[in-house]
Amino acid sequence: MTVRVRMTMAGAAVGALALGACATGPEPPGRTATPLTVNVPRGLEEVPIPADNPMTVEKVELGKQLYFETRLSLNDTISCATCHDPARGFTDQAPVSTGIGGQTGTRSAPTVLNSAYAFSQFWDGRAATLEDQALGPIENPIEMGASLAHVVRKLNEIPGYRSQFRNVFGTEVTSEGIARAIAAFERTLLTGDSEWDRYQSGDTAALSEAARRGWELFGGKANCSSCHVGFNLTDGIFHNIGVGMDEENLDMGRYVVTKDVNDTGAFKTPILRDLTSTAPYMHDGSEATLESVVEYYNKGGFANEWLDAKMKPLGLTEQEKANLVAFMRSLDGSSTKVAPPALP
């Protein structure tokens, strides 16, 4: 059951993660529960909230602290914010992220912004909810490198966390509570009210002439809207567009989850909001600029056995490419501002 109120770590930063326990069943009663109402920016829909993880001021504040908490990692060096930094568009602006001990993986950290709307989490969609994904990086050996049992013991030794968990959940620190709190905080990380949103709401002067032409191309000749649809500009499903398919060590993408050969090399369609803050692009960070992304699509991607049928050469002119980039830049919005909190 899901309820909706007005108000994504969203993806694999470094390689495959082990899923942590998800939050299930009714939430234990805490002592303080101030309902949280957050205004949704223009252009977005209401945020879906699980019935078993209602939004409260106290829970979101706890989740914010845990998001920035390096003590979730084995050696107290890595937090969620390390790879999903608010100052970098809730990414790390690196092709692939660096985890514990300087280890790196093969996937780029996607933005957490608007991850509350996603049908699944991570590039390969192996987590169904924000709660499901919140614990995975803790136990991944190349991200945070800890165990849930170790982290729970560590946080229970910190009076400030122990008292907050008792207040919010009516329990000591638990892995379920960690997941619920981080997920609640992430549901407040939104971006909207872009030039495109204002144009869509009737302000015809909001988009430049180049951006308007780019918008026409987006839904026409360039066929971007066949996958980048809706207010969040994603279909939320998985496509092989050829990225990385020429690598010797192939990242199998969605296939790892489904074992369906048709999912080989398929990755989730990302949102297109706040793109100027979230470079480089693609699941492997292989495209440094929006211009190079457009050029990649213009060529029709890299041919392979599982290439999505929608991937075809576009025949765009240099002016049309520039117009598409102008449109994508118009998707920068008014995103949630988050400063690192004081930690217990």
C-alpha positions in Angstrom: 0.0 0.0 0.0 1.3 3.5 -0.8 0.0 6.9 0.2 1.0 10.2 -1.4 1.9 13.4 0.3 3.4 16.6 -1.1 7.0 17.0 -0.4 18.0 8.6 -5.0 21.7 7.0 -2.7 19.9 6.3 -6.0 22.3 4.1 -7.8 25.3 1.9 -7.8 28.4 4.1 -7.3 31.0 1.4 -7.6 30.2 -2.0 -9.0 27.6 -4.5 -7.8 26.2 -4.2 -4.3 24.7 -6.7 -2.0 21.2 -5.7 -1.0 20.5 -5.0 2.6 17.3 -5.9 4.5 14.4 -3.8 3.4 12.0 -2.1 5.8 8.9 -4.1 6.0 5.9 -4.3 8.3 4.5 -1.5 10.4 6.9 1.1 11.8 7.6 0.8 15.6 6.0 3.7 17.5 8.5 6.4 18.5 8.0 9.2 21.1 8.0 12.2 18.7 6.5 12.2 15.2 6.0 15.7 13.7 4.3 15.2 10.3 6.5 16.6 7.5 5.0 18.6 4.6 7.3 19.7 1.9 6.3 21.7 -1.2 6.9 20.0 -4.5 8.7 22.2 -7.0 6.8 23.2 -10.1 6.7 20.5 -12.7 6.8 17.5 -10.4 4.0 15.2 -9.2 3.4 14.3 -5.5 6.0 12.0 -4.0 4.8 8.5 -3.3 5.4 7.6 0.4 5.2 4.0 1.6 2.6 3.5 4.3 5.2 1.7 6.5 7.6 4.7 6.4 5.6 7.9 7.0 7.5 11.2 6.7 8.3 13.0 10.0 10.6 16.0 10.7 12.5 13.9 13.3 13.0 10.9 10.9 14.2 13.1 8.0 16.7 14.9 10.3 18.0 11.6 11.5 18.3 10.4 7.9 20.1 13.5 6.9 22.7 12.9 9.6 23.1 9.3 8.5 23.5 10.4 4.9 26.6 12.4 5.8 27.8 9.8 8.4 31.2 8.4 7.5 30.9 6.0 10.5 28.6 3.9 8.3 31.8 2.7 6.7 34.4 0.3 8.1 37.2 2.8 8.5 35.0 6.0 9.0 36.0 7.5 5.7 33.0 7.0 3.3 29.4 8.3 3.6 26.4 8.4 1.2 27.4 12.0 0.5 30.9 11.0 -0.6 29.5 9.7 -3.9 26.3 11.7 -3.9 27.5 15.1 -2.8 24.9 17.9 -2.7 27.5 20.3 -3.9 28.0 18.2 -7.0 24.4 17.7 -8.1 24.2 14.8 -5.6 26.8 12.9 -7.6 30.6 13.0 -7.3 31.1 14.3 -10.9 33.5 11.4 -11.6 33.4 8.7 -14.3 33.3 6.1 -11.5 33.3 6.6 -7.8 36.0 5.9 -5.2 35.1 3.9 -2.1 36.9 2.6 0.9 40.7 2.3 0.6 40.7 4.1 -2.7 38.9 1.3 -4.5 37.0 2.1 -7.7 34.3 0.2 -9.6 32.8 0.4 -13.0 29.7 2.5 -12.7 29.1 6.2 -12.3 27.2 7.5 -9.3 23.8 8.8 -10.6 22.1 11.8 -8.9 19.9 11.2 -5.9 17.6 14.1 -7.0 14.0 12.9 -7.7 15.0 9.3 -7.0 11.8 9.1 -4.9 9.9 8.7 -8.1 11.9 5.8 -9.5 10.3 2.4 -10.1 13.5 0.8 -9.0 16.9 1.8 -7.7 20.5 1.4 -9.0 21.5 1.4 -12.7 20.4 -2.3 -13.0 17.2 -1.9 -10.9 18.1 -4.6 -8.4 16.5 -2.7 -5.5 12.8 -2.0 -5.6 12.7 0.9 -3.1 14.8 3.6 -1.5 14.7 1.5 1.7 16.0 -1.5 -0.2 18.9 0.4 -1.6 20.0 2.3 1.5 21.9 -0.5 3.1 23.6 -2.1 0.1 26.6 0.3 0.0 27.4 -0.3 3.6 28.2 -4.0 3.0 29.7 -3.6 -0.4 33.4 -4.3 0.0 34.5 -1.6 -2.4 32.1 1.1 -1.2 31.8 1.3 2.6 33.3 -2.2 3.3 31.5 -2.8 6.6 28.7 -5.1 7.9 25.3 -4.1 9.1 25.9 -5.8 12.4 29.2 -3.8 12.9 27.6 -0.5 11.9 24.6 -1.1 14.2 26.9 -1.8 17.1 29.0 1.3 16.4 26.0 3.6 16.2 24.4 2.1 19.4 27.6 3.2 21.2 26.9 6.9 20.2 24.4 8.4 22.7 23.1 11.0 20.2 22.1 8.3 17.7 20.8 5.9 20.3 18.5 8.6 21.7 17.3 9.7 18.3 16.4 6.1 17.3 14.5 5.7 20.5 12.6 8.9 19.8 11.9 8.2 16.2 11.4 4.5 16.1 11.0 3.4 19.8 14.0 1.1 19.4 17.7 1.0 19.7 19.7 1.5 16.5 18.6 -1.1 13.9 19.5 -1.7 10.3 15.8 -1.3 9.4 15.7 2.1 11.1 18.8 3.2 9.3 17.2 2.2 6.0 13.9 4.0 6.8 15.6 7.2 7.9 17.9 7.5 5.0 15.1 6.8 2.5 12.9 9.4 4.2 15.6 12.0 3.8 16.2 11.1 0.2 12.5 11.6 -0.6 13.0 15.3 0.2 15.7 15.7 -2.4 13.9 17.2 -5.3 14.5 19.3 -8.3 12.0 21.1 -10.5 10.9 24.6 -11.5 13.2 24.6 -14.5 12.9 26.9 -17.5 11.2 23.9 -19.2 8.8 23.5 -16.3 7.8 27.1 -16.5 7.4 26.8 -20.3 5.2 23.8 -19.8 3.0 25.7 -17.4 2.3 28.4 -19.9 5.3 30.8 -19.7 6.2 30.9 -23.4 9.1 33.2 -22.8 10.8 30.8 -20.4 12.6 28.9 -23.1 15.1 30.4 -25.5 14.5 30.0 -29.2 17.3 27.4 -29.4 15.8 25.5 -26.5 12.3 25.5 -28.0 13.7 24.1 -31.2 15.6 21.5 -29.2 12.3 20.6 -27.4 10.7 20.0 -30.8 13.7 17.8 -31.9 13.5 15.9 -28.6 10.1 14.7 -29.3 10.5 14.6 -33.1 13.5 13.8 -35.3 15.9 12.9 -32.4 13.2 10.6 -30.8 14.6 11.2 -27.3 11.1 11.1 -25.8 10.7 7.4 -26.7 12.6 6.7 -23.5 12.9 10.1 -21.7 9.2 10.7 -21.0 7.0 12.2 -18.3 7.8 14.9 -15.8 11.0 13.2 -14.7 12.0 12.5 -18.3 12.6 8.8 -17.9 10.6 5.7 -18.6 12.2 4.0 -15.6 13.1 0.9 -17.6 16.2 -0.7 -19.1 17.8 -0.3 -22.5 20.9 -1.4 -24.2 22.1 1.7 -26.1 25.5 0.2 -26.8 27.5 2.0 -24.1 30.4 -0.1 -22.9 29.6 -3.0 -25.3 33.0 -2.7 -26.9 34.8 -3.2 -23.6 36.7 -6.5 -23.0 35.3 -6.8 -19.5 31.6 -6.4 -20.3 29.2 -5.0 -17.7 26.1 -7.1 -18.2 23.8 -4.6 -16.6 20.2 -5.7 -16.0 21.1 -9.2 -17.0 22.8 -9.8 -13.7 19.5 -9.2 -12.0 17.1 -11.0 -14.4 19.3 -13.6 -16.1 17.3 -12.8 -19.2 19.7 -12.7 -22.2 17.6 -9.9 -23.7 18.7 -7.7 -20.8 22.4 -8.0 -21.6 24.0 -4.6 -21.4 20.8 -2.9 -20.5 20.7 0.0 -18.0 18.0 2.1 -16.5 17.1 5.3 -18.4 18.4 8.2 -16.2 16.4 11.4 -15.5 17.6 14.4 -17.5 17.2 17.1 -14.8 20.1 19.2 -13.6 22.4 17.8 -16.2 24.9 20.6 -16.1 25.7 19.6 -12.5 25.9 15.8 -13.0 28.5 15.2 -15.7 30.0 12.9 -16.8 27.2 10.9 -18.4 26.2 7.3 -19.1 26.3 4.4 -16.6 30.1 4.2 -17.0 30.8 8.0 -17.1 32.2 7.6 -20.6 30.7 10.8 -22.0 32.2 14.0 -20.6 29.8 16.6 -22.1 26.3 17.0 -23.3 27.7 17.6 -26.7 29.4 14.2 -26.8 26.2 12.5 -25.5 24.2 14.0 -28.4 27.0 13.0 -30.9 26.9 9.4 -29.5 23.1 9.2 -30.1 23.5 10.9 -33.5 25.7 8.0 -34.6 23.1 5.4 -33.4 25.2 4.0 -30.5 27.6 1.1 -30.6 26.2 -1.8 -32.6 25.8 -5.1 -30.7 23.5 -8.1 -30.6 21.3 -6.6 -28.0 21.1 -3.0 -29.1 17.7 -1.5 -28.5 15.7 -1.2 -31.7 15.1 2.5 -31.0 18.9 3.2 -31.4 19.4 4.4 -35.0 21.5 7.1 -36.6 19.7 10.4 -36.4 21.3 12.6 -39.1 21.2 15.7 -37.0 22.8 18.9 -38.3 25.3 20.8 -36.2 22.7 23.4 -35.4 20.2 20.7 -34.4 22.7 19.2 -32.1 23.3 22.6 -30.5 19.6 23.1 -30.1 19.2 19.8 -28.3 22.0 20.7 -25.9 20.2 24.1 -25.3 17.0 22.2 -24.4 18.8 19.9 -22.0 20.4 22.8 -20.3 17.0 24.3 -19.8 16.1 21.3 -17.6 18.3 22.7 -14.7 16.0 23.4 -11.9 15.7 24.7 -8.4 17.0 21.7 -6.5 17.0 21.0 -2.8 19.8 22.8 -1.0 21.5 20.6 1.7 24.3 21.6 4.0 26.2 19.0 6.1 24.6 18.7 9.5 26.2 18.5 12.9 26.7 14.8 13.8 26.4 13.2 17.2 
